[in-house]
Amino acid sequence: MTHAIIGFGKIGQALSKSFARNGIDVSVATTRDPDSFAAEAAAIGPSIKAVSLAEAINADIIFLAVRFEAHSDVAKALPNWQGKIIVDVTNAYGVPVEKLRDHPSAKVVADAFTGGTVVKGFNHLAAGTLGQNPDVKGGRRVVFLASDDEAAATKVGALAEELGFAPVNLGGLSEGGLLVQARGDKWGKLIFEDLVKFD
Ligand SMILES: NC(=O)c1ccc[n+]([C@@H]2O[C@H](COP(=O)([O-])OP(=O)(O)OC[C@H]3O[C@@H](n4cnc5c(N)ncnc54)[C@H](OP(=O)(O)O)[C@@H]3O)[C@@H](O)[C@H]2O)c1
């Protein structure tokens, strides 16, 4: 399984820290020439590699860490995303409900990434918290996942475990997944809930 993060702002860098902490390779891309942020990526760890967007989309699991409004620009990078898992880390807070055609935001993302499989996740914590070591007092920080594709949620759950988190699967995007999606000026009820799981 290969991994990429599209977006290298606050959340892209927080996710990169998790990969670096565990020595797991990940490519990171923005709209910019990768040379312009290669040093910043390398400073996080040797397993973080700045690449072009065209290269990043070759990965099997792709974290979407751009502003919600930019998701459709990223989606245009491939005519068909079949075989790829897109982890939707965006929060559509403040986006008018009419712009989402009254759908949950992750469904709108899923529609844009034709043929791809979307797993909503890693989006409920502020970047400063997500970037910290998830080993908290002997427990593991929880990340919530939601998807209409159980197999994809299981794969992203396995990756979350490798990154040191405790994944909690909330079910479908329009079911439990609503708890981690913003709608208009309302946050999903689990957003910002920083939970730790003890085995
Ligand atoms: N910040 C948080 O605490 C937090 C917490 C949970 C979830 N989120 C969500 O995570 C997402 C990212 O937030 P952020 O705070 O990390 O934003 P940010 O700091 O503004 O970073 C956004 C990144 O996206 C890149 N980008 C923008 N358009 C792009 C495109 N078309 N293709 C490739 N890269 C593109 C930007 O790079 P260039 O402009 O240089 O290309 C930048 O690296 C948002 O949806 C936000 O709601 C944020």
The ligand as a MOL file (V3000), in Angstrom:
LIG
                    3D

  0  0  0     0  0            999 V3000
M  V30 BEGIN CTAB
M  V30 COUNTS 48 52 0 0 0
M  V30 BEGIN ATOM
M  V30 1 N -6.3800 23.2310 10.6760 0
M  V30 2 C -7.0440 22.3690 11.4420 0
M  V30 3 O -6.8900 22.3450 12.6770 0
M  V30 4 C -7.9790 21.3730 10.8060 0
M  V30 5 C -8.5240 20.3540 11.5870 0
M  V30 6 C -9.3150 19.3650 11.0050 0
M  V30 7 C -9.5960 19.4290 9.6460 0
M  V30 8 N -9.0980 20.4700 8.8980 0 CHG=1
M  V30 9 C -9.4320 20.5060 7.4750 0
M  V30 10 O -8.2690 20.1030 6.7580 0
M  V30 11 C -8.1950 20.7930 5.5120 0
M  V30 12 C -6.8570 21.5110 5.4360 0
M  V30 13 O -6.8050 22.4740 6.4810 0
M  V30 14 P -5.4400 23.2310 6.8260 0
M  V30 15 O -5.7130 23.9850 8.0640 0
M  V30 16 O -4.3090 22.2850 6.7480 0 CHG=-1
M  V30 17 O -5.3560 24.2700 5.5840 0
M  V30 18 P -4.0890 25.0650 5.0910 0
M  V30 19 O -3.0930 25.2280 6.1920 0
M  V30 20 O -4.6190 26.2910 4.3980 0
M  V30 21 O -3.4310 24.0970 3.9830 0
M  V30 22 C -4.0880 23.7850 2.7910 0
M  V30 23 C -3.0870 23.0860 1.8850 0
M  V30 24 O -3.7670 22.7050 0.6900 0
M  V30 25 C -2.9160 22.9890 -0.4380 0
M  V30 26 N -3.7930 23.1220 -1.6060 0
M  V30 27 C -4.7740 24.0330 -1.8410 0
M  V30 28 N -5.3770 23.7920 -3.0190 0
M  V30 29 C -4.7740 22.6940 -3.5380 0
M  V30 30 C -4.9630 21.9400 -4.7320 0
M  V30 31 N -5.8980 22.2740 -5.6360 0
M  V30 32 N -4.1490 20.8770 -4.9530 0
M  V30 33 C -3.1920 20.5240 -4.0560 0
M  V30 34 N -2.9800 21.1990 -2.8930 0
M  V30 35 C -3.7570 22.2760 -2.6530 0
M  V30 36 C -2.2140 24.2630 -0.0120 0
M  V30 37 O -1.0140 24.4220 -0.7060 0
M  V30 38 P -0.7650 25.4990 -1.8490 0
M  V30 39 O -1.8400 26.5490 -1.7480 0
M  V30 40 O 0.6010 25.9990 -1.6020 0
M  V30 41 O -0.8600 24.6840 -3.0890 0
M  V30 42 C -1.9160 23.9430 1.4570 0
M  V30 43 O -0.7270 23.1940 1.5570 0
M  V30 44 C -9.3970 21.7450 5.4890 0
M  V30 45 O -10.4380 21.1580 4.7630 0
M  V30 46 C -9.7720 21.8960 6.9500 0
M  V30 47 O -11.1490 22.1770 7.1300 0
M  V30 48 C -8.2830 21.4190 9.4440 0
M  V30 END ATOM
M  V30 BEGIN BOND
M  V30 1 1 1 2
M  V30 2 2 2 3
M  V30 3 1 2 4
M  V30 4 1 4 5
M  V30 5 2 4 48
M  V30 6 2 5 6
M  V30 7 1 6 7
M  V30 8 2 7 8
M  V30 9 1 8 9
M  V30 10 1 8 48
M  V30 11 1 9 10
M  V30 12 1 9 46
M  V30 13 1 10 11
M  V30 14 1 11 12
M  V30 15 1 11 44
M  V30 16 1 12 13
M  V30 17 1 13 14
M  V30 18 2 14 15
M  V30 19 1 14 16
M  V30 20 1 14 17
M  V30 21 1 17 18
M  V30 22 2 18 19
M  V30 23 1 18 20
M  V30 24 1 18 21
M  V30 25 1 21 22
M  V30 26 1 22 23
M  V30 27 1 23 24
M  V30 28 1 23 42
M  V30 29 1 24 25
M  V30 30 1 25 26
M  V30 31 1 25 36
M  V30 32 1 26 27
M  V30 33 1 26 35
M  V30 34 2 27 28
M  V30 35 1 28 29
M  V30 36 1 29 30
M  V30 37 2 29 35
M  V30 38 1 30 31
M  V30 39 2 30 32
M  V30 40 1 32 33
M  V30 41 2 33 34
M  V30 42 1 34 35
M  V30 43 1 36 37
M  V30 44 1 36 42
M  V30 45 1 37 38
M  V30 46 2 38 39
M  V30 47 1 38 40
M  V30 48 1 38 41
M  V30 49 1 42 43
M  V30 50 1 44 45
M  V30 51 1 44 46
M  V30 52 1 46 47
M  V30 END BOND
M  V30 END CTAB
M  END
